[in-house]
Amino acid sequence: MLIKRTKPGQAPYWTAPGGGVEDTDASVEAALYRELAEELGAKATDASQVFLFSSPSEGGVAVQHFFVARLASLDESARSGPEFNDPSRGGYDLDRVDLRGDDLASIDLKPTALKEFILSNREALLVEAGAAA
């Protein structure tokens, strides 16, 4: 499940749901479950960290943790957060992208390193998520 981002004056791109770890989050994994609830209206199980990506930031280095997980439920009407209340931030449309086909190769997934990782490891990721390849 990806989020298709549309911003005024920019070409659409896709991204994984997520965000920062908050003080109330007991762990990076707890932050994942909170962000999935906020951004997707989803509950997930069996999360497994599969990829780390670091990049320069104003504070030094930003580290992004990427997980594979099984969606247990999804209710778009339960999505919450400031991004959904401010139309000037653009669109946040949910998009199911099947790893078994060529859909992922044709979209602009950011960061690019995540797209490359998924395309190179899609069979293993499907196995890790409990979805037969």
C-alpha positions in Angstrom: 0.0 0.0 0.0 1.5 3.3 -1.1 0.4 6.9 -0.9 0.1 8.8 -4.2 1.1 12.4 -3.5 -0.2 15.2 -5.7 1.0 18.7 -4.9 0.1 21.8 -6.8 2.7 22.5 -9.5 4.5 19.2 -9.2 4.3 15.8 -10.9 2.6 13.1 -8.8 4.9 10.7 -6.9 4.4 7.8 -4.6 5.7 7.2 -1.1 5.4 4.7 1.7 3.2 5.7 4.7 5.2 6.9 7.6 6.6 9.8 9.6 8.7 10.6 12.6 9.0 8.8 15.8 7.2 10.8 18.5 8.0 11.0 22.2 5.0 8.8 23.0 6.1 6.0 20.7 7.8 3.2 22.6 9.8 2.2 19.5 10.2 2.6 15.8 7.8 -0.3 15.3 5.3 1.4 17.6 5.6 4.6 15.4 4.9 2.4 12.3 1.6 1.1 13.7 0.6 4.7 14.8 1.5 6.1 11.4 -0.4 3.3 9.6 -3.5 4.2 11.6 -3.1 7.9 11.0 -2.2 7.8 7.3 -4.1 4.7 6.0 -6.7 4.1 8.7 -5.1 0.7 8.9 -4.2 -1.9 11.4 -1.3 -4.2 10.5 0.4 -7.3 11.9 3.7 -9.1 11.6 5.8 -6.0 10.9 9.4 -6.7 10.0 12.0 -4.0 9.3 13.6 -4.7 5.9 15.4 -1.5 4.7 17.1 1.5 6.1 17.8 4.7 4.2 19.8 7.6 5.3 20.2 11.1 3.8 21.6 14.4 4.8 19.3 16.7 6.8 19.5 20.0 8.5 20.1 18.3 11.8 22.8 15.9 10.4 21.5 12.7 9.0 17.9 11.5 8.6 17.3 7.8 8.9 14.2 6.2 7.5 13.1 2.7 8.6 11.0 0.7 6.1 8.9 -2.3 7.1 7.0 -5.0 5.4 3.7 -5.9 7.2 0.4 -7.6 6.6 -2.6 -5.3 6.6 -5.3 -6.6 8.9 -7.8 -3.9 8.1 -8.1 -0.6 6.3 -10.7 2.1 6.7 -9.9 5.3 4.7 -12.6 7.2 6.7 -10.4 6.7 9.9 -7.4 8.6 8.4 -6.4 11.5 10.6 -3.7 14.2 10.8 -3.1 17.7 9.7 -2.3 16.7 6.1 -5.9 15.7 5.6 -7.3 19.0 6.9 -5.2 21.4 4.7 -6.1 21.3 1.0 -3.0 23.4 0.2 -0.8 20.3 1.1 -2.2 18.5 -1.9 -3.6 14.9 -2.3 -2.8 11.8 -0.3 -4.5 9.0 -2.2 -4.1 5.4 -1.2 -2.8 3.2 -4.0 -2.5 -0.6 -3.9 0.6 -1.5 -6.0 0.9 -5.2 -6.7 4.5 -6.4 -6.4 3.9 -9.3 -8.7 3.4 -7.2 -11.8 5.1 -4.2 -13.5 3.1 -1.5 -11.7 5.9 -0.5 -9.3 8.4 -0.1 -12.2 6.2 2.5 -13.8 5.7 4.9 -10.9 7.9 7.5 -9.3 8.4 6.0 -5.8 10.4 8.1 -3.4 13.0 7.6 -2.2 14.4 6.1 -5.4 16.6 3.7 -3.3 13.4 2.2 -1.8 12.0 1.5 -5.3 15.3 -0.1 -6.3 15.4 -2.2 -3.1 11.8 -3.4 -3.6 12.3 -4.3 -7.3 15.5 -6.2 -6.4 13.9 -8.1 -3.5 10.2 -8.3 -4.3 10.0 -12.1 -4.0 11.7 -12.1 -0.6 9.5 -9.3 0.6 6.3 -11.2 -0.5 7.6 -14.2 1.4 8.4 -12.1 4.5 4.9 -10.6 4.4 3.3 -14.1 4.1 2.1 -13.6 0.6 3.1 -16.3 -1.8 5.1 -14.9 -4.7 
